[in-house]
């Protein structure tokens, strides 16, 4: 590749649920610097999560400038930029970044606070709209497991139409997926990413993507679907509100594909040089997959065939499970298959768990013994995080009880992790978490540690349910490639390997950095794509970059203790029984 020059540097920008990060890598994959800047989230009502695109862009500018300072490099060395972000919905008026303005999506401010113009991915206000869309049974829904998730963009769009004052709704010129907002803000042109619109907007792309007509060369939003769900006025306007230049003339870009150069305004704000190649953006989970699925093992590059047997598990605020195939495989309750959203010629299925890291945080911080445990963690020598303290405490408790493995501490304590609904494999927003086995010692520090362990086990067992659904449908999964915050938790990684009985691969960039490194890889692809020119196509670019720029730092092999395997098999049975019991309770009460 032309970009294989270590004097070239690539920038990745990752926007997560609570912070933006910037990372700089060389053309050989060396991580030069990484920096994170937090931004705020407003929660005006239960299940409402709102953010500001201006605040997020400002945080990105801070992160990029800080990363440049840490790396101590000339900005002129940066040849490509890649963006990833959560699949949140951004509302704006029409126009270029110089003149367009954010539009409030916040009913608590009577839609007057334009600083709140983002409905976050985890916002569940559009529950009724999602149900109604599912009840259409339109054939496009088969590409999202048959059930419309209220975390996707069309239910949120329909909620805005039905709840905003008419004049405010009409003032919206464009609804962005957050990754596409970032590339628009950087280049001044709107070229939506295939990853965003196919995965979160029911945009049709690729072969076997549905039978509905009319559509253009099997591409675009099926207009009959938009009319059926109540968004006919958007279809009447050639989907301008969704894609800016019209459904008929639109072209969605592959991950990392060259979109355009960084504008003078954006370059000044970011501390960069105008004209740097900007690539097609991806959803944050897909950046994690880009940063892990091609990892070299013991210095040996992976082949695409090997990558088809790997699943990328991105564990952040929520968790996503991404697996590739060379043909479409449909799985009830699992999103996809989506064509060309990561590699141009591959299909991707996306399982998920809603609010996983968030669940661990919630259970820990709301526990009566949290402050006591935090004080002990901060007074330890050396000082450790609250979670590392709990990891250590689990081993102390197990030794006191003469247990051979900390897993057995939850012999009588069981949990289902569906506190924010079940994304996969049941696609049931109404499911809720449950805990069985609490006692009068549960409010102590030891009780907190064991409850924390039960939560980690519940998340791993939930992953087992997803992988079981995928393998039953026809996927072959032999390795888990993990990234995100929970990948830094050694107890979680160990439990995951033991529950799944599969090796867990940790990325060389560090688990929490793999997502933003994946964005930087998109920047490397953008530079190569620009050099190739618009007629050259994208075949092979992304995979070669993934295989060249990523490697494994460690592989955690599953334990071979047959007693422990049986223990987790029994806990898996208990989890499934608890979920069925909850369904039965709902039938009795409703």
N, C-alpha and C positions, 0 to 999 in steps of 0.2 A: 504494500500500500504506500501511496505517496506520503502519508502521514507518519511513516515509521522513521521519524527524525526526532531524537530526544530533545532538540532545541524547541520543538513544537510542544505547546501546552494546551490542554483542553479543560474547559470549565463546565462543571455540572452544578445545576441549581435544583435543589429539592425543597418543595413546600409540603411539610407534613401538617398534622392537625394543630400543632401549637408553635411551630418555629420554622424558619427557613434556614437552609444550610447551603453553603457554597464549598465546592471542593475543586482542587486543581490537580490534574494528573499529567504525567509525561506521556509521550507516544509509546513508551514501553510499559505503561501501567503503574509507574511509581507515584504514590500519593504524596504530593508536595505540601498540601495544607488543607485544612477543613475548619470551617467556622460556622457557628449557629447563632441566630438571633431570634428571640421569642416574639410572638405577637399575641394579641388578645382574642378571646372568644366571648361573645355575649350569650347568656342563657336566660332570656326574658320570661320563659315559661317552660314547664316540663316538656322534654323532647324537642325543644327549639334550640338550635345552635347557629349563631349568626356571626359573620366576620366582615372585615373591610378589605377590599382589594387594594386601596391606597396604602393601608398599613402594611399589608403583606408585601407590596412592591418596595416600600421603604425599608422593610426588614431585609429584603433580598439585597438591596443596594449596600446596606451596612455589612452584610455577610460577605459579599463579593470583595468589597474594599478591604475588609479585615483579612480575608484569605490571601489577597495579593500582598498585603504587608507581611504576613507570616511567611509566605513563600519567598518574599524579597525578589520578585522577578519583574521584568519589564512587561507591562500589559501588551506590548506589541508582539510578544511571543505567543499569545493566546490566539489559536487559529479556528476554534470551533466552540460553540456553546450548546449544551443540551439542557432542557427543562423537564422536570416531572413535578406532579402535584397531586393532591387528593382530588377525587372526582366530585368537587363541590360546584354549585351553580352560581354563576356571576351575572348580574343584571347591569346593563349599560344602555345609554342612548346610542344613536347611530353616530358614525363618523370615525375619524382617525383618532389615535391616542391624544393628539393635541387639542381636540375639541370635544370629544365624547365625554360624558359624565356618568358616574355611578348612579343607579336607581335603587332606592330603598326597597327591601323585601320584608321589612319589619312591621308587623301589625301593631306591636306594642308602642310604636312611635307614630301610629296612623300613617305609616309609609312615608314619613317625613325625614327620618334620619338616614341620609344617603351614605353615611359612613358604614352602615350595615347593609351592604348590597350583595352579600354572599350567603346562600343557604348551604351549610356544611353537609358533607356526605352523610353524617350520622344523624342529621335532623329528620325527625319522624313525623313532621306535621302533615305529610301527604298520604297518610294511611288510607283514607277513604278513596282517594284518587287511584292509588295503587290497586286496591281491591277491584274497583270498577274497570280498570284497564285489564286486569287479569280475567275478569268475567267476560270480556269480548272473545276470548279464546282465539284471537287472531294468530295466523300461522307464524308471524314474526316472533311471537313469544317462545317458540320452540328453541330459539337461539339463546334464551336466558332461563332455561330449565322449566319453562311453562308457566312461571309465576313472575309477575312484575314486582320488583323490589321497590319499596318506598324510598330506598337510598339512591335510586337512579334518577335521571334528570327529567324524564317526561312527566312522572307524577308531580314533581315539584313545579314544573312549568304549568301544568293544569291547575295546581293549587293557586299559583299566582293569578292566573286568569280568573279563577272563580272567587278570589278573596280580595284582590286589589281594587281600588276605585278604577273605574273604566279609563279615565284620563291618564292615570298613572300606568296602568297596564299598556296603554297605547304608546306611552312615552318610551317604553323599552324598544330599542332598535335591534339589540342583539343579546342573546343569552349564550354565554360561554360556558364550556367546561373549564375549570380553573387552569389546567395545563395549556389550553388553547388561548386563554386570556394572556398568559405569560408570553407566548410567542408573538401574539398581536402587539402587546406592549413593547416588546423588544424590536420588532421589525416594522411595525406600522401597517402590516398587511395581515389579512385574516385568511390563513390556510389551515383549516382544522386538521387535527391528527386523526388518522384511522383508528388509533387506539382509543381515543376518547369517544368518538361518535359511534363506533361500532359496539364498544363494550357497554356504554352507559346511555346511549340515545336511541337504540333500536334502528340505527342506520344500516342499510343493507349493503354489503360489500363482499365480493368473492363468490365463488361457485356455491350452489346448494344453500343459498341464504334465505330461502323462502319462495313461495309460489305467487305471492300477491302482485297484482298489477294495478295501476301503471307504475313503472319505474324506468330509469334510464340505464340500459345495459346492466340490469340487475344491481344497480347502484342507487343509493339515496334513501330518503325516507319514503316509505309507502304512503302515498297520499290518502288512500282509502282507510288506512290504519289511523292516521291523524284525524280524519273526519269522524271515524267511529268512536274515538275516545274523547271527542269534544274540542279538538284543536283544528277544526276545519278552516278557520280564518288564517292560520299559519300556512296550511296547504294552499289556500287561495292566493296567498302572496308569494308563492313559489319558495316557501320555507326560508324567506329572508331573515326572519327573526332567529332562526336556528343556525343558519350557515352563511349569512351575510351576502354571498354573491348569487344565491339562488340554487335550488335543488338541481335544476337541469344542467347548469354550467359548473357545478362544484366538482373539485377534485380533492380528495382527502389524502394526506401525506403519510407515508410509512414512518416508522420510528427512526429518527435521526436523519431522514431525508432533507436535503437542503431546501429551506423555505425562502431565505433572503438574508440580507446583511443587517447587522445591528445599526439602528438609526443614530444620528448625531445626538439626539436628545437622550436616548437610552444609554448610549456610551458615556455621556457626560455624567448621568446619574449613577452609573455603575462603576465609574472610574476606569473605563475600558476604551478601546479604539474602535471607531465606527467602521462598519463593513465586515466585522467578524462573522463567519458563517454561523447561522442559527438553524438547528435541526428540528424536525418534527417532534413534538413533545409526546410524553407518555404519562399514563397514570402512575402514581408512586409505586404501587405494587409491581408493575411491569418493569420499572427501573430496577427494583430489587432482583427480579428474575434476570434481567440483562446483566446485572452485576454478579450473578452467582452460577447460572446454569451452564456456562461454558468454562467453568474453572478447571485449570490444569490440576491433575492429581499426581503428586510426586514428580512434578515437572513435565508430565506427559499431557499434551493437549487432548481435549475431548473431541470426539466426532459428533456430528449432528445425530447420528444413530444412537450414540450413548446418551446424548442430551434428552432424547425422547423418553428415556427410562428414568430421568431425574424429575423430581418435583421441587419447585421453588416454594419455600414457605417463608413468607415475609411477616414477621411478628412485630407490629408496632402497636398503635392504639387499637387497631383491629388486626386480624390476620387474613392473609390471602394465600391460596394454594393454587399455583399455576403449573400446568403440565401441557406439553406440546404433543402434537401428532401430525402425521402427513395426510390424514383424512379426517373428515368430520365425525366425531363420536358424541352423541347426545346423551346427557345424563340428567334425569329428573332432579330438580333442586340444585343443579350446578349451572352457573352461567356459562354460556358458550354452547358449541364451539364457535370461536371468533376467528375469521380468516385474515391473515396478514397483519395482525395487530402487534406482533413483536418481530418475527422473521417474515419476510414477504410471502413465502410459499408454505407457511405452516399454520395449522390451526391451534388455538389455545383454549383450554377449558379452565374456568376460574371458580374454585370453591372458596368458601370464606367463613370466618367466624367474626361476628360483629362485637366489637369492644372486648378485646382480650387483654392487652396491656392495661386498658382502662379498668377492666374487671379486677385485676390483681391490685391495682392502685386503690380502687374503691374499697375492696374488702380489707385491705391492710390499713388504710388511713381512717376508716370508719370504726375500727375495732377499739374497744375500751383500753387495751394495753398498748396502743400505737405510740403514744407519747413516751411511755416508759421504755419501750423497745428502741425508739429513736434516740433517746438520751443515752442508752447503753451503747448504741452503734457509734454515736459521736464522741463518747468518752473512751472508746476502745483504742488500743495502741497497736498498729496504726488505726486511724479513723476509717470506718467502713460505711458503706451505704446501708440503709435499713434492710435491703434485701440480702446483702451479703451477710449481715448480722443474723438474719433469720435462717439463711442457709447453714451457717455455723451452728446455730442453736439447735437445728434439727438433728445434727450429728451428736450433740451433747445429750439431747433427750433420748435418742436411740441407744446410746451407750448405757445410760441409766436404766433403760428397760431391757438391756441385753438383746437388742434386736440386730439381726445381721444386715439389715438394710433400712434406711430411713423410710422407704416406701410403706413398710408395715405399720407406721405410726397412724395411718388412716384406715386401719382395718375396720373400724366401726364408723368412720366419718366419710360420707360420700356426697358428691356435688354434681349437679348439671350446670353448665356454664352459660346458659341462655338468658342471662339477666336482661339483655337488650334485644331479645328475639333470636331466632335461629336463621342464619343466612343459608347455610348448607349443612346437610343435604336435604333438609325439610322445607326450606324457604317459607318459614312460618314466623311472621313477626309477632304473633300472639304468644309464642312460647316464652316461658320465664325460667329463671334459674331456681334451683332448689337445693337445700342442704338437709341431710339426714344424719343424725348421730351426735347432736350437740349435747353437752352436759354442763354441770354447774362449775366446771373448771375451765370452760371455754373462754372466759374473760381475762385469763392470765397471759403473760408473755408466751409461755409454752403453748397455751391454747391458740394464740395468734399464729405462732410458727406452724402448728399442725393445720390450721385452717388455710393458711397460705399454701402449704404443700397440697392440700386437697384441691385448691383452685388450680394449681399447676397441673396436677394429675387430670383434672376435669378437662382442661384445655387440650392436653395430649390425647385423651380418650375421644374428645370431639373431633380431633384431627383424624383419628382412626376411623370414625364413622365416615368422614369425607373420602378418605383413601379407599375404604371398602366399596363405596359407591362408584368411585372412578374405576377401580380394578374390575368390579363386576360388569361394568359397561364395556370394558375392553382395553383400558389403558394398562401398560406394564410399568410398574414403579419399583425401582430397586434402590434408589438413593434419595435422601432428602437434603436439599441445599438450603440452608437456613440463613436469614438475615433479619435485621431489625433489632430493636432494643432487647427483646426477650432472648435473642441468640447470645447475648452477653451473660445470661444467667446460667451458670454451670449446672445447677440443679434442674432447671427446665430442660436443658439439652440432654442431660442424662436420662430424665424421665421419658422424654420423647423417644429417644433411641430404644429404651427398654420396652415401652408400650408398643411401638411400631415394629420392633425387631428389624430395623433397617439402620444402616449407617447414616449419620448426620454429618454433613460437610460444612465446616465453618470457613467463611471467605477470608482470603489473605488481607483484604482491606480493613478487616475488623467488621464484626457483624453489624454494628450500627452505621458504618460508613458505606456499606455495600449499595444502598439505594442511591445515594448521591454520586457514588462512583459510576453506577449504571447510567445516571444522567450525563456524566462526563463522557462516557463511552458514546452516547448519542451525539455529543459534541464532536468527537473524533470522526464519527460516521458522517456528520454534516460537512466537515471539511473535505473528506474524500468524495462525498456526493457532489459538492460544488466543483471540485476539480474534474470529475468525470463528465459533468454537464447534464442537462435535463433529459437528454435522449438516451443516456447510457443505461438507465435502470438501476435497481437497488440489489439485484441478485448477489448474494454472498457477502455484501459489505458488513452487515450487522453481525453475522455469525463469526466472520474472521476477526472482527474487532473484539467480540466477546471472548473468543478462544485465546486471543493474543494478550489481552489486557487484564485478565482475571486468573487467579489461582487459589487453591485451597490452602488455608493455614493449618488446619487440623481436621481429622476425621474421628468422630466419636462412634465407636462400634457398640452395637447392642450387647447387653449382658447375656450370658448363656445359662444363668441359674434357672433351672426348670421350675423351681418353686416360685420364683418371682414372676416368671412368665404366666404361671397358672393364677397367681394373685391378680395380675392385671387383666387376664381373661375374665376372671370372676367379677372384677370391678366394672369391666365393660358391660357385662350382662346386667349388673345392678343399674348402671347409668341408663341403659335402654329401658329397663323396667320402670325406673323413676320417670322417664319421659312419657311412657305409656300411661302410668298412673296419673300424671298431670292431665293428659288428654281425657282420661276417664272422669277426673274431678270436674273438668270444664263441662262435660256432658251432664253431670249431675246438677250443676249450678246454673247452666244456661240452656 
